[in-house]
Amino acid sequence: MRTHLIGFSLFSFRFSTIPRKQRIGSGSSVNEKQTTNNEQRTAATLLLSLLCLSALAQDPRLPTRKPGLEPAPLQTQQLAQDRPPADTARVFALQNLADLVFAHHPVVKQAALLSDDARAEVQQARGGFDPKLASGFDRKHFGGTDYYNNWGNELKLPIWPAGIDLKVGYDRMVGRYVNPEYRTPLDGLAIAGLSVPLGQGLLIDARRSTLRQAKILVDAAEAEKVKQINEIWLQAARDYWTWYYTYQQMRLIEEGVELAETRFRGTSRRALLGDQAPIDSVEAQITVQDRQVQYEQLRVELQNARLLLSNHLWNADGQPVELPAYAVPQRPLLMPLDTVALRGLLDFAGSRHPTLLKLDAKIRQLGVEERYRRELLKPTLNVSGYLLSRGDFYRPEVPAYYDFGRDNYKLGVDFAVPLFLRKERGKLWQTRIKVQDATLEQQNSRRSITNQVWAKYNALKAYERQLVVQEQTIANQRTLLRAETQKFELGESTIFLVNARETKLIDLRLKQESLRASYEKTLAELYYYAGTRTAGPVE
């Protein structure tokens, strides 16, 4: 309305100042002079009216305050400073999680079975050197004739060096139709002697190869056990810091909802008092509703984060347990990692990383296999010698020529050799290829592990720098929000700007918590890629 009036006054003023001669084109000079004076007075009146209207437009009046209402409180409350939880009894620390995981987690127990299984393989391989006692009896009697009466007994003792087998036995083979080659005196025949491989099997044989490889596999199983435990701990640490970040998100948004509700109540009060436009209360209410939606969404995300972390919680009875709803995460320690610690991790990764230990065990195992395959290229040459005595050698009346001595013996020689050795040479070739493959894989893995450790270290240092900058940014944003709030209380700002400043501060705090959680996750990943779970070696 004021704009229309001002426009109309300007139009009237411009129309009135047009010379009369131009408008009517005739008349006397006296009349023209009188008319000119009238026009000047009219123009002055219109100009005065224009100035009054402009002043009125620049000084609008506020709505009249309703009687009985007090002034609205000032909106000076801000987002709280970062602080640790007051009730430390509710804190579920990362060390508490580690104690439960390493003590009761099924995957950790399952990993421990790998070592037990490898030791069982060693025990099984040792069975190739167990003494063996054997006995057999066979008799045939028909039509009053004793065809044969055979009774054989043997005790065989394998000896580790040189693949020697010690053999003692007692045979009694009598009867009318017993082969004279095997016939013994009526008192039986005692045997004591050795079987020695002079060709193939002298340096290594199948029994010794199996036992040595089984012992090496114990080291490989221990490395695999450490690797699996490291993997489950890395996942548990990631889930823990995800829970931490989700919890901090919900806490900050919850505090933001409380601040927005307080501001909405204050704005509504001012609107009722007539000190503020009612539309500002709508703006404040929209901010409340938007943050309430975020809060409800984060409540669900926090519940899911608790469930995800509960996957790693088990009791001593092997039953799964849930993370209590009242539990809160610890504050990130943000332990800095210097170059000295990094060098220690790199040295540890290069010598005791589980992946490298497994490959080293595989190479040593294939080395034993290669040695055994080379042994098979030799001809088979087994020499056996046994001393013989009558079965009742323990009796003093036994003649000397029936007792143990150099005149009573049995000798044997076995010789065999494949003419082309195609099978043996093919096996040896294949084993050497496996050794080369494992060696190349170990070199590539060592390089990859070193680069992964460096990459995580670089990321860690980047997070340290970002956290310093983020802390300064938050301090500056708090100052900006404080100034904007003061301007708002003085009537020089709007509720929109205050909400925008506060929302930006909440976003910066969320970014800070995200950086903290990412820092701790990256630190856990750094230890994992170094082959450990902490800054020190894993026992």
C-alpha positions as CSV (number, residue, x, y, z in Angstrom):
1,M,0.0,0.0,0.0
2,R,2.8,2.4,0.9
3,T,4.6,1.6,-2.4
4,H,1.5,2.4,-4.3
5,L,1.0,5.7,-2.5
6,I,4.6,6.7,-3.1
7,G,4.4,5.7,-6.8
8,F,1.2,7.7,-7.2
9,S,2.7,10.8,-5.5
10,L,5.7,10.7,-7.8
11,F,3.4,10.4,-10.8
12,S,1.4,13.4,-9.6
13,F,4.5,15.5,-9.0
14,R,5.9,14.8,-12.4
15,F,2.5,15.5,-14.1
16,S,2.1,18.7,-12.2
17,T,5.5,20.1,-13.1
18,I,4.8,20.0,-16.9
19,P,4.4,23.6,-18.2
20,R,0.9,24.7,-18.7
21,K,1.8,26.0,-22.1
22,Q,2.6,22.5,-23.2
23,R,-0.6,21.1,-21.7
24,I,-3.2,23.6,-23.0
25,G,-1.2,25.6,-25.5
26,S,-3.0,29.1,-24.9
27,G,-4.0,31.7,-22.3
28,S,-2.9,35.2,-21.1
29,S,0.4,35.9,-19.3
30,V,-1.3,36.9,-16.1
31,N,-3.1,33.6,-15.9
32,E,0.1,31.8,-16.7
33,K,1.9,33.5,-13.8
34,Q,-0.9,32.7,-11.4
35,T,-1.0,29.2,-12.6
36,T,2.8,28.8,-12.1
37,N,2.5,29.9,-8.5
38,N,-0.2,27.4,-7.9
39,E,1.8,24.7,-9.4
40,Q,4.8,25.5,-7.2
41,R,2.7,25.3,-4.1
42,T,1.2,22.0,-5.2
43,A,4.6,20.6,-5.9
44,A,5.9,21.6,-2.5
45,T,2.9,20.0,-0.8
46,L,3.4,16.7,-2.7
47,L,7.1,16.7,-1.9
48,L,6.4,17.1,1.8
49,S,3.8,14.3,1.6
50,L,6.4,12.0,-0.1
51,L,9.0,12.7,2.6
52,C,6.5,11.8,5.3
53,L,5.5,8.6,3.6
54,S,9.2,7.6,3.2
55,A,9.9,8.2,6.8
56,L,6.8,6.1,7.8
57,A,8.0,3.3,5.6
58,Q,11.5,3.2,7.1
59,D,10.1,3.0,10.7
60,P,7.5,0.3,10.9
61,R,5.8,-0.4,14.2
62,L,6.0,-3.7,15.9
63,P,2.8,-5.5,16.9
64,T,1.4,-4.4,20.2
65,R,2.5,-6.6,23.1
66,K,-0.4,-8.4,24.8
67,P,-0.9,-7.5,28.4
68,G,0.3,-10.0,31.1
69,L,3.1,-11.5,29.1
70,E,6.8,-11.3,30.2
71,P,9.7,-10.9,27.9
72,A,11.0,-14.1,26.3
73,P,14.3,-15.5,27.5
74,L,17.5,-15.0,25.5
75,Q,18.6,-18.0,23.3
76,T,22.3,-18.1,24.3
77,Q,22.6,-21.9,24.9
78,Q,25.0,-23.7,22.5
79,L,26.2,-27.2,21.7
80,A,28.1,-28.6,24.6
81,Q,31.9,-29.0,24.5
82,D,33.4,-32.5,23.8
83,R,33.7,-34.3,27.2
84,P,34.1,-37.8,28.5
85,P,31.1,-39.7,29.9
86,A,30.3,-38.9,33.5
87,D,29.5,-42.5,34.6
88,T,32.6,-44.6,33.9
89,A,30.9,-47.7,35.1
90,R,28.8,-47.7,31.9
91,V,31.9,-47.6,29.7
92,F,32.5,-50.7,27.6
93,A,36.2,-50.3,26.8
94,L,38.0,-51.7,23.8
95,Q,40.1,-53.8,26.2
96,N,36.9,-55.3,27.7
97,L,36.0,-56.4,24.1
98,A,39.5,-57.9,23.6
99,D,39.3,-59.9,26.8
100,L,35.9,-61.4,25.8
101,V,37.0,-62.1,22.1
102,F,40.3,-63.8,22.9
103,A,38.8,-65.8,25.7
104,H,35.4,-67.0,24.4
105,H,35.0,-66.3,20.7
106,P,34.2,-69.5,18.8
107,V,36.4,-68.5,15.9
108,V,39.4,-68.0,18.3
109,K,38.7,-71.4,19.7
110,Q,38.4,-72.8,16.3
111,A,41.7,-71.3,15.3
112,A,43.3,-73.0,18.3
113,L,42.2,-76.3,16.8
114,L,44.5,-75.8,13.9
115,S,47.6,-76.2,16.1
116,D,46.1,-79.3,17.8
117,D,45.3,-80.8,14.4
118,A,48.9,-80.2,13.2
119,R,50.3,-81.8,16.4
120,A,48.0,-84.8,15.8
121,E,49.5,-85.1,12.3
122,V,53.0,-85.2,13.9
123,Q,51.9,-87.9,16.3
124,Q,50.5,-89.8,13.4
125,A,53.7,-89.5,11.5
126,R,55.7,-90.7,14.5
127,G,53.6,-93.9,14.2
128,G,55.8,-94.9,11.3
129,F,58.6,-95.5,13.9
130,D,56.5,-97.4,16.4
131,P,57.7,-100.9,17.2
132,K,55.5,-103.6,15.7
133,L,54.8,-106.9,17.2
134,A,53.3,-109.6,15.0
135,S,52.4,-113.2,15.5
136,G,50.7,-115.8,13.3
137,F,49.7,-119.4,13.8
138,D,48.6,-121.9,11.1
139,R,48.1,-125.6,11.5
140,K,46.7,-128.4,9.3
141,H,45.9,-131.9,10.7
142,F,44.0,-134.4,8.5
143,G,43.5,-138.2,8.6
144,G,45.9,-138.6,11.5
145,T,48.6,-136.8,9.7
146,D,50.1,-133.5,10.9
147,Y,50.6,-131.7,7.6
148,Y,52.1,-128.5,9.1
149,N,52.2,-126.6,12.3
150,N,53.5,-123.0,11.7
151,W,53.9,-120.4,14.4
152,G,55.7,-117.2,13.5
153,N,56.5,-114.2,15.8
154,E,58.3,-111.0,15.0
155,L,59.2,-107.8,16.8
156,K,60.3,-105.0,14.4
157,L,61.9,-101.8,15.7
158,P,62.4,-99.0,13.2
159,I,65.5,-96.9,14.0
160,W,65.5,-93.2,12.9
161,P,69.1,-92.9,11.6
162,A,69.7,-94.5,8.2
163,G,66.3,-96.1,8.0
164,I,67.5,-99.2,9.8
165,D,65.0,-101.8,11.0
166,L,65.9,-104.0,13.9
167,K,64.1,-107.3,13.9
168,V,63.9,-110.2,16.4
169,G,61.6,-113.1,16.1
170,Y,60.8,-116.7,16.9
171,D,59.5,-119.2,14.3
172,R,58.4,-122.8,14.7
173,M,57.4,-124.5,11.5
174,V,57.1,-128.3,11.7
175,G,55.1,-131.0,10.0
176,R,55.3,-133.6,7.4
177,Y,54.6,-131.4,4.4
178,V,56.3,-128.2,5.5
179,N,58.6,-126.7,2.9
180,P,62.1,-127.5,3.8
181,E,63.1,-123.9,3.1
182,Y,61.0,-122.8,6.1
183,R,61.3,-125.9,8.3
184,T,62.7,-125.4,11.8
185,P,63.7,-127.6,14.6
186,L,61.0,-128.9,17.0
187,D,62.1,-126.3,19.5
188,G,61.8,-123.5,16.9
189,L,64.2,-121.0,15.6
190,A,65.2,-117.6,17.2
191,I,66.1,-114.7,14.9
192,A,67.9,-111.4,15.5
193,G,69.2,-109.0,12.9
194,L,69.0,-105.8,10.9
195,S,67.8,-104.5,7.6
196,V,69.8,-101.6,6.2
197,P,69.0,-99.6,3.0
198,L,72.4,-98.8,1.3
199,G,70.9,-97.1,-1.7
200,Q,67.4,-95.5,-1.8
201,G,66.2,-94.7,1.7
202,L,69.7,-94.4,3.3
203,L,69.5,-90.6,3.8
204,I,65.8,-90.1,3.8
205,D,62.8,-92.3,3.3
206,A,59.0,-91.9,3.2
207,R,58.7,-92.2,7.0
208,R,61.3,-89.6,7.8
209,S,60.0,-87.3,5.1
210,T,56.4,-87.5,6.4
211,L,57.5,-86.8,10.0
212,R,59.7,-83.8,9.0
213,Q,56.9,-82.3,6.9
214,A,54.4,-82.8,9.7
215,K,56.7,-80.9,12.2
216,I,57.0,-78.0,9.7
217,L,53.2,-77.9,9.3
218,V,52.9,-77.2,13.0
219,D,54.6,-73.8,12.4
220,A,52.3,-73.2,9.4
221,A,49.3,-74.0,11.6
222,E,50.5,-71.6,14.3
223,A,50.8,-68.9,11.7
224,E,47.4,-69.6,10.3
225,K,46.0,-69.5,13.9
226,V,47.5,-66.1,14.5
227,K,46.2,-64.9,11.1
228,Q,42.6,-66.0,11.8
229,I,42.7,-64.4,15.3
230,N,44.0,-61.2,13.8
231,E,41.3,-61.2,11.3
232,I,38.5,-61.7,13.8
233,W,40.0,-59.0,16.1
234,L,40.3,-56.5,13.1
235,Q,36.6,-57.0,12.4
236,A,35.7,-56.7,16.1
237,A,37.7,-53.4,16.3
238,R,36.0,-52.0,13.3
239,D,32.6,-52.9,14.6
240,Y,33.5,-51.3,18.0
241,W,34.5,-48.0,16.4
242,T,31.4,-48.1,14.2
243,W,29.3,-48.4,17.3
244,Y,31.3,-45.5,18.8
245,Y,30.7,-43.2,15.8
246,T,27.0,-44.1,15.7
247,Y,26.6,-43.5,19.4
248,Q,28.3,-40.1,19.1
249,Q,26.1,-39.2,16.1
250,M,22.9,-40.0,18.1
251,R,24.2,-38.1,21.1
252,L,25.0,-35.0,19.1
253,I,21.7,-35.0,17.2
254,E,19.9,-35.6,20.4
255,E,21.5,-32.5,21.9
256,G,20.7,-30.6,18.7
257,V,17.1,-31.6,19.1
258,E,17.0,-30.2,22.6
259,L,18.6,-26.9,21.5
260,A,16.2,-26.6,18.6
261,E,13.3,-27.2,20.9
262,T,14.5,-24.6,23.3
263,R,14.9,-22.1,20.5
264,F,11.5,-23.0,19.1
265,R,9.8,-22.3,22.5
266,G,11.7,-19.0,22.8
267,T,10.7,-18.0,19.3
268,S,7.1,-18.9,19.9
269,R,7.1,-16.9,23.1
270,R,8.5,-13.8,21.3
271,A,5.9,-14.2,18.6
272,L,3.2,-14.2,21.2
273,L,4.7,-11.1,22.8
274,G,4.9,-9.4,19.5
275,D,8.7,-9.0,19.6
276,Q,9.2,-11.4,16.6
277,A,7.5,-12.4,13.4
278,P,5.3,-15.5,13.7
279,I,7.0,-17.0,10.6
280,D,10.2,-17.3,12.6
281,S,8.6,-19.9,14.9
282,V,7.7,-21.9,11.8
283,E,11.3,-21.9,10.8
284,A,12.4,-23.0,14.2
285,Q,9.8,-25.8,14.2
286,I,11.1,-27.1,10.9
287,T,14.5,-27.4,12.3
288,V,13.2,-29.3,15.3
289,Q,11.3,-31.7,13.1
290,D,14.3,-32.3,10.8
291,R,16.5,-33.1,13.7
292,Q,13.9,-35.4,15.2
293,V,13.8,-37.4,11.9
294,Q,17.6,-37.7,12.0
295,Y,17.5,-38.8,15.7
296,E,15.0,-41.5,15.0
297,Q,17.0,-42.8,12.1
298,L,20.2,-42.8,14.3
299,R,18.4,-44.7,17.0
300,V,17.8,-47.6,14.6
301,E,21.4,-47.4,13.4
302,L,22.7,-47.5,17.0
303,Q,20.6,-50.6,17.7
304,N,22.0,-52.3,14.6
305,A,25.6,-51.3,15.6
306,R,25.0,-52.8,19.0
307,L,23.8,-56.0,17.4
308,L,26.8,-56.1,15.0
309,L,29.2,-55.7,18.0
310,S,27.3,-58.4,19.9
311,N,28.4,-60.9,17.3
312,H,31.8,-60.9,19.0
313,L,30.5,-61.3,22.6
314,W,30.3,-64.8,24.1
315,N,30.4,-66.0,27.7
316,A,32.5,-68.8,29.3
317,D,29.8,-71.3,28.6
318,G,29.9,-70.7,24.9
319,Q,26.6,-68.8,24.8
320,P,26.1,-65.5,22.9
321,V,25.5,-62.4,25.0
322,E,24.1,-59.0,24.0
323,L,25.7,-55.7,24.6
324,P,23.6,-53.8,27.2
325,A,21.6,-50.8,26.0
326,Y,23.1,-48.7,28.8
327,A,26.7,-49.4,27.7
328,V,28.7,-46.5,26.2
329,P,31.9,-46.7,24.2
330,Q,35.2,-45.3,25.4
331,R,36.8,-42.1,24.0
332,P,39.4,-42.7,21.3
333,L,42.9,-42.6,22.7
334,L,44.3,-41.4,19.4
335,M,47.7,-42.7,20.2
336,P,50.3,-41.1,17.8
337,L,52.6,-43.5,16.0
338,D,56.1,-42.2,15.4
339,T,58.7,-43.4,12.9
340,V,60.5,-45.5,15.5
341,A,57.3,-47.5,16.1
342,L,56.7,-47.8,12.4
343,R,60.2,-49.2,11.8
344,G,59.5,-51.8,14.5
345,L,56.2,-52.8,12.9
346,L,58.0,-53.0,9.5
347,D,60.7,-55.3,10.9
348,F,58.1,-57.4,12.6
349,A,56.0,-57.7,9.4
350,G,59.1,-58.7,7.4
351,S,60.1,-61.5,9.8
352,R,57.0,-62.7,11.7
353,H,54.0,-61.8,9.6
354,P,51.6,-64.8,9.6
355,T,51.4,-64.9,5.8
356,L,55.1,-64.9,5.4
357,L,55.5,-67.5,8.1
358,K,53.1,-69.8,6.3
359,L,54.9,-69.4,3.0
360,D,58.2,-70.0,4.8
361,A,56.8,-73.2,6.3
362,K,55.5,-74.2,2.8
363,I,58.9,-73.6,1.3
364,R,60.6,-75.7,4.0
365,Q,58.1,-78.4,3.6
366,L,58.6,-78.5,-0.2
367,G,62.4,-78.6,0.5
368,V,61.9,-81.8,2.4
369,E,59.7,-83.2,-0.3
370,E,62.3,-82.2,-3.0
371,R,65.1,-84.0,-1.0
372,Y,62.9,-87.1,-0.8
373,R,62.2,-87.0,-4.5
374,R,65.9,-86.8,-5.2
375,E,66.5,-89.8,-3.0
376,L,64.0,-91.8,-5.1
377,L,66.4,-91.4,-8.1
378,K,68.8,-93.8,-6.4
379,P,68.5,-97.6,-7.0
380,T,67.0,-99.7,-4.3
381,L,69.6,-101.7,-2.5
382,N,68.6,-103.3,0.8
383,V,70.9,-105.6,2.8
384,S,69.6,-107.7,5.6
385,G,71.4,-110.0,8.0
386,Y,70.1,-112.2,10.8
387,L,71.7,-114.4,13.4
388,L,70.0,-117.7,14.1
389,S,69.7,-120.0,17.1
390,R,67.6,-122.9,18.3
391,G,64.5,-121.8,20.0
392,D,65.6,-123.0,23.4
393,F,68.9,-121.1,23.2
394,Y,68.5,-120.0,26.8
395,R,69.1,-123.6,28.0
396,P,72.7,-124.4,29.0
397,E,72.6,-127.8,27.3
398,V,72.0,-126.4,23.8
399,P,75.0,-127.2,21.6
400,A,77.2,-124.3,20.6
401,Y,76.7,-125.0,16.9
402,Y,73.0,-124.3,17.4
403,D,73.5,-121.1,19.3
404,F,73.9,-117.5,18.0
405,G,77.1,-117.2,16.2
406,R,78.7,-116.4,12.9
407,D,78.1,-119.8,11.6
408,N,74.3,-119.5,12.0
409,Y,73.0,-116.7,9.9
410,K,70.7,-115.6,7.1
411,L,71.6,-112.9,4.6
412,G,69.6,-111.1,2.0
413,V,70.2,-108.5,-0.7
414,D,67.4,-106.7,-2.7
415,F,68.2,-104.6,-5.7
416,A,65.9,-102.7,-8.1
417,V,66.1,-99.6,-10.3
418,P,63.8,-98.2,-13.0
419,L,65.6,-97.9,-16.3
420,F,64.2,-94.5,-17.3
421,L,63.1,-93.0,-13.9
422,R,60.4,-91.0,-15.7
423,K,58.0,-91.0,-12.8
424,E,60.7,-90.0,-10.3
425,R,62.1,-87.3,-12.5
426,G,58.6,-85.9,-13.2
427,K,57.8,-85.8,-9.5
428,L,61.1,-84.0,-8.7
429,W,60.5,-81.5,-11.5
430,Q,57.0,-80.8,-10.2
431,T,58.3,-80.3,-6.7
432,R,60.9,-77.8,-7.8
433,I,58.3,-75.8,-9.6
434,K,56.2,-75.6,-6.4
435,V,59.3,-74.4,-4.5
436,Q,59.8,-71.6,-7.1
437,D,56.1,-70.7,-7.0
438,A,56.1,-70.4,-3.2
439,T,59.3,-68.4,-3.2
440,L,57.9,-65.9,-5.8
441,E,54.7,-65.7,-3.8
442,Q,56.6,-65.0,-0.6
443,Q,58.6,-62.2,-2.3
444,N,55.4,-60.6,-3.7
445,S,53.6,-60.9,-0.3
446,R,56.5,-59.3,1.5
447,R,56.5,-56.3,-0.8
448,S,52.7,-56.0,-0.6
449,I,52.7,-56.2,3.2
450,T,55.3,-53.5,3.4
451,N,53.4,-51.2,1.1
452,Q,50.1,-51.8,3.0
453,V,51.8,-50.9,6.3
454,W,53.2,-47.7,4.7
455,A,49.8,-46.8,3.2
456,K,48.0,-47.2,6.5
457,Y,50.7,-45.2,8.3
458,N,50.3,-42.4,5.7
459,A,46.5,-42.5,6.2
460,L,47.1,-42.3,10.0
461,K,49.3,-39.2,9.7
462,A,46.7,-37.6,7.4
463,Y,44.0,-38.2,10.0
464,E,46.2,-36.6,12.7
465,R,46.6,-33.4,10.6
466,Q,42.9,-33.4,9.8
467,L,41.9,-33.7,13.4
468,V,44.1,-30.7,14.3
469,V,42.5,-28.6,11.6
470,Q,39.0,-29.9,12.5
471,E,39.5,-28.8,16.1
472,Q,40.4,-25.3,15.0
473,T,37.5,-25.2,12.6
474,I,35.1,-26.2,15.4
475,A,36.5,-23.5,17.7
476,N,36.0,-20.9,15.0
477,Q,32.5,-22.1,14.3
478,R,31.6,-21.8,17.9
479,T,32.8,-18.3,17.9
480,L,30.7,-17.6,14.8
481,L,27.6,-19.2,16.3
482,R,28.1,-17.2,19.5
483,A,28.3,-13.9,17.6
484,E,25.3,-14.8,15.4
485,T,23.3,-15.6,18.5
486,Q,24.2,-12.2,20.1
487,K,23.2,-10.5,16.9
488,F,20.0,-12.3,16.9
489,E,19.2,-11.2,20.5
490,L,19.9,-7.6,19.4
491,G,17.5,-8.0,16.4
492,E,20.3,-7.8,13.8
493,S,20.0,-11.5,12.6
494,T,17.4,-14.1,11.8
495,I,16.5,-17.4,13.2
496,F,17.4,-19.0,9.8
497,L,21.0,-17.8,10.2
498,V,21.2,-19.0,13.8
499,N,20.0,-22.5,12.9
500,A,22.3,-22.6,9.9
501,R,25.3,-21.7,12.1
502,E,24.3,-24.3,14.7
503,T,23.7,-27.0,12.1
504,K,27.1,-26.3,10.6
505,L,28.6,-26.7,14.1
506,I,26.8,-30.1,14.5
507,D,28.1,-31.2,11.1
508,L,31.6,-30.3,12.1
509,R,31.4,-32.2,15.3
510,L,30.0,-35.2,13.5
511,K,33.0,-34.9,11.1
512,Q,35.3,-34.8,14.0
513,E,33.9,-38.0,15.5
514,S,34.1,-39.6,12.1
515,L,37.7,-38.7,11.8
516,R,38.4,-40.1,15.3
517,A,36.6,-43.4,14.5
518,S,38.4,-43.6,11.2
519,Y,41.8,-43.0,13.0
520,E,41.2,-45.9,15.4
521,K,40.0,-48.2,12.5
522,T,43.1,-47.3,10.5
523,L,45.3,-47.9,13.5
524,A,43.8,-51.4,13.9
525,E,44.3,-52.0,10.2
526,L,47.9,-50.9,10.5
527,Y,48.6,-53.5,13.2
528,Y,46.7,-56.1,11.2
529,Y,48.8,-55.6,8.0
530,A,51.9,-55.7,10.2
531,G,50.8,-59.1,11.4
532,T,50.0,-58.2,15.0
533,R,47.2,-56.8,17.1
534,T,49.1,-54.3,19.2
535,A,52.2,-52.2,19.0
536,G,54.2,-55.1,20.6
537,P,54.6,-58.7,19.3
538,V,51.7,-61.1,19.7
539,E,52.3,-64.0,21.9
